[in-house]
Amino acid sequence: MNKGDLIEQVAKDCDMSKAAAEQVLGSILTTITEAVATGDKVTLIGFGTFSATERPAREGRNPRTGETMQIAAKKVVKFKAGKKFTEAVK
């Protein structure tokens, strides 16, 4: 399922136009992105939690040459699935 399919399904389930569903979905995704980017956690009970964590700098290896190199620290996004979501996938 891609974003277009998701918009179509939301529009059908909520009996609204695709344009309205696209606007709602866009707003939700933007809000989650902005919250996580500022360091907040976004928890959707039963679905999961989005958060950002700091990955420390580390030493890696170039697979082509075998040479060691430094990999810079960076922020990464994490998603932890909620209980209901996890059980639905089983």
trRosetta pair geometry for C-beta under 8 A, 3 or more apart (Angstrom, degrees):
i j d omega theta_ij theta_ji phi_ij phi_ji
1 5 4.4 -130 -154 92 78 136
1 6 5.9 96 155 -57 113 82
1 9 7.7 -16 -151 -11 133 141
2 5 5.2 98 50 11 62 103
2 6 7.1 -118 106 -5 33 93
3 6 5.5 -56 -148 37 33 114
3 7 6.3 35 154 -21 66 104
3 25 7.5 149 -162 137 91 144
4 7 5.7 -51 -148 34 31 112
4 8 6.4 32 153 -19 63 106
5 8 5.6 -55 -149 36 32 114
5 9 6.4 30 153 -18 66 106
6 9 5.8 -55 -147 37 31 109
6 10 6.3 30 156 -17 66 106
6 25 6.6 124 119 -128 112 153
7 10 5.9 -56 -146 38 29 109
7 11 6.2 31 155 -20 64 108
7 18 5.8 68 144 -159 108 85
7 21 4.9 132 -165 114 73 113
7 22 4.9 20 -138 -80 135 76
7 25 5.8 -108 -94 10 82 153
8 11 5.8 -55 -148 36 28 113
8 12 6.4 26 154 -17 63 109
8 18 6.4 -7 -96 -113 58 110
8 21 7.7 148 -68 95 15 154
9 12 5.7 -57 -148 38 31 111
9 13 6.1 26 157 -16 67 110
10 13 5.8 -57 -140 41 29 108
10 14 5.9 0 169 6 67 116
10 16 7.8 -30 131 54 80 109
10 21 4.3 149 97 -156 108 121
10 24 7.1 -150 149 77 143 124
10 25 6.3 164 25 -58 166 116
11 14 6.6 -70 -135 52 19 91
11 16 5.4 -108 -140 77 65 71
11 17 6.3 -46 -143 136 118 17
11 18 4.7 -36 -74 -87 162 54
11 20 7.2 120 -112 65 92 86
11 21 3.8 -102 -66 -20 82 150
12 15 7.7 15 -178 -72 26 43
14 21 6.7 151 50 -95 125 103
16 20 4.4 -93 160 82 119 132
16 21 5.6 145 89 -52 110 87
16 24 7.9 63 94 -8 156 138
17 20 4.6 95 58 7 84 100
17 21 6.9 -150 95 -3 45 87
18 21 5.5 -55 -145 41 34 112
18 22 6.1 39 154 -24 67 105
19 22 5.7 -52 -147 34 28 112
19 23 6.5 30 152 -20 62 105
20 23 5.6 -54 -150 35 32 112
20 24 6.4 32 152 -18 66 105
21 24 5.7 -53 -147 37 32 111
21 25 6.2 29 156 -16 66 108
22 25 5.9 -54 -142 41 29 109
22 26 6.1 33 156 -21 63 110
23 26 5.7 -54 -144 37 27 113
23 27 6.4 30 155 -21 62 107
24 27 5.8 -57 -151 35 28 112
24 28 6.5 28 153 -19 64 106
25 28 5.7 -54 -149 35 32 112
25 29 6.3 27 157 -14 66 108
26 29 6.0 -58 -145 40 28 107
26 30 6.1 28 157 -18 65 110
27 30 5.8 -56 -143 38 27 111
27 31 6.2 28 158 -20 63 109
28 31 5.9 -59 -149 36 26 111
28 32 6.4 24 156 -16 64 107
29 32 5.8 -54 -146 38 31 110
29 33 6.2 32 155 -20 65 109
30 33 5.7 -56 -146 38 29 113
30 34 6.2 26 159 -16 65 108
31 34 6.0 -55 -143 38 27 108
31 35 6.3 27 158 -19 63 110
32 35 5.9 -59 -147 37 27 111
32 36 6.3 20 160 -13 65 110
32 42 5.1 -145 -134 75 81 177
32 50 5.8 61 -174 50 109 160
33 36 6.2 -62 -146 40 25 104
33 37 6.1 27 157 -22 64 113
34 37 5.6 -56 -143 37 29 115
34 38 6.5 19 160 -12 63 108
35 38 6.2 -66 -153 39 27 102
35 40 4.3 -70 179 71 85 123
35 41 7.9 -39 144 82 111 11
35 42 5.1 98 96 -63 139 111
35 50 7.9 95 88 89 108 117
36 39 7.8 83 -176 -48 32 8
36 40 6.6 -92 -80 68 31 70
36 41 7.7 47 -103 -116 73 29
36 42 6.1 -67 -58 -3 91 112
36 50 5.2 -67 -80 134 131 110
36 51 6.5 -170 -131 -132 96 20
36 52 5.1 124 174 -35 85 102
36 77 6.1 43 159 -122 144 103
37 52 7.1 95 -96 -44 25 151
39 52 6.3 -90 -110 56 44 118
41 49 5.8 -4 -179 -172 109 108
41 50 7.0 160 -162 80 58 53
41 51 4.5 -15 -112 -91 86 101
42 49 6.8 159 82 -155 49 57
42 50 4.5 0 55 52 102 103
42 51 7.6 -172 24 -67 63 57
43 48 7.8 -124 -142 125 56 31
43 49 4.6 -13 -103 -104 76 92
44 47 3.9 -16 103 52 113 122
44 48 6.2 13 56 50 94 50
44 49 7.5 -174 24 -79 62 45
44 82 7.1 -109 89 -29 72 140
45 82 6.7 119 -177 -132 30 153
46 82 4.9 124 157 122 12 149
46 83 6.9 -62 -125 58 50 77
46 84 3.9 0 -160 27 87 135
46 85 6.7 122 152 -29 57 82
47 81 7.7 -87 160 -150 42 61
47 82 5.0 68 63 15 17 131
47 84 7.2 -32 -63 68 39 106
47 85 5.3 78 -144 -52 39 128
48 79 5.7 40 145 -180 139 88
48 80 5.7 178 -162 88 94 48
48 81 4.5 -55 -93 -121 121 33
48 82 4.6 -129 -68 -19 49 81
48 85 5.7 -38 -44 25 98 156
49 79 7.2 165 82 -152 47 49
49 80 4.9 -2 53 53 96 97
49 82 7.3 109 -20 -65 74 85
50 77 6.7 -15 -167 -171 92 102
50 78 7.3 155 -156 83 44 53
50 79 5.5 -15 -100 -101 68 78
51 77 7.5 154 85 -156 34 57
51 78 5.1 -17 67 60 83 100
51 80 7.7 5 15 1 109 102
52 75 5.1 12 178 -180 114 114
52 76 7.0 160 -153 79 67 32
52 77 5.7 -39 -98 -99 73 57
52 78 7.2 162 -101 13 20 81
53 75 7.1 160 82 -151 29 67
53 76 6.0 -23 63 61 78 83
53 78 5.7 31 1 -16 111 125
54 73 6.5 12 178 177 95 111
54 74 7.7 -179 -152 101 59 23
54 75 5.8 -43 -98 -97 57 67
54 76 8.0 128 -124 17 13 76
55 58 7.9 -63 156 -8 92 113
55 73 6.2 178 90 -154 61 62
55 74 5.5 -4 53 62 104 68
55 75 7.3 158 10 -113 81 14
55 76 5.1 48 -27 -8 119 118
56 73 5.3 -36 -152 -109 31 105
57 70 6.3 2 -180 -176 112 99
57 71 6.5 169 -158 87 62 58
57 72 5.7 -39 -110 -149 96 30
57 73 4.3 -63 -48 -45 74 83
58 70 7.8 160 88 -155 29 58
58 71 5.2 -11 64 57 75 107
59 68 5.7 -1 -179 -173 108 111
59 69 7.3 152 -158 78 64 32
59 70 6.2 -44 -104 -102 61 54
59 71 7.2 158 -117 12 10 87
60 68 7.2 153 84 -155 36 62
60 69 5.6 -28 69 68 84 82
60 70 7.6 100 22 -152 81 9
60 71 4.5 60 -11 -33 121 120
61 66 6.3 -16 -178 -156 110 41
61 67 7.1 157 -156 80 65 32
61 68 5.6 -41 -99 -101 71 57
61 69 7.2 140 -108 20 21 80
62 65 4.7 12 99 45 126 91
62 66 6.6 -41 73 15 80 13
62 67 4.7 9 30 55 121 83
62 68 7.8 -137 3 -75 81 10
62 69 5.8 69 -42 -8 93 125
63 66 7.7 27 -152 -70 19 48
81 85 4.6 -126 -170 93 99 124
81 86 4.9 125 120 -62 122 88
81 89 7.7 -30 -175 3 158 139
82 85 4.8 90 58 12 79 106
82 86 6.8 -146 94 -7 37 92
83 86 5.8 -59 -146 37 27 111
83 87 6.3 22 159 -16 65 109
84 87 5.8 -56 -145 39 30 109
84 88 6.3 33 155 -24 64 107
85 88 5.8 -56 -150 33 29 113
85 89 6.7 24 155 -18 63 107
86 89 6.1 -61 -154 33 30 108
86 90 7.1 44 150 -37 62 97
87 90 5.8 -38 -156 8 38 119
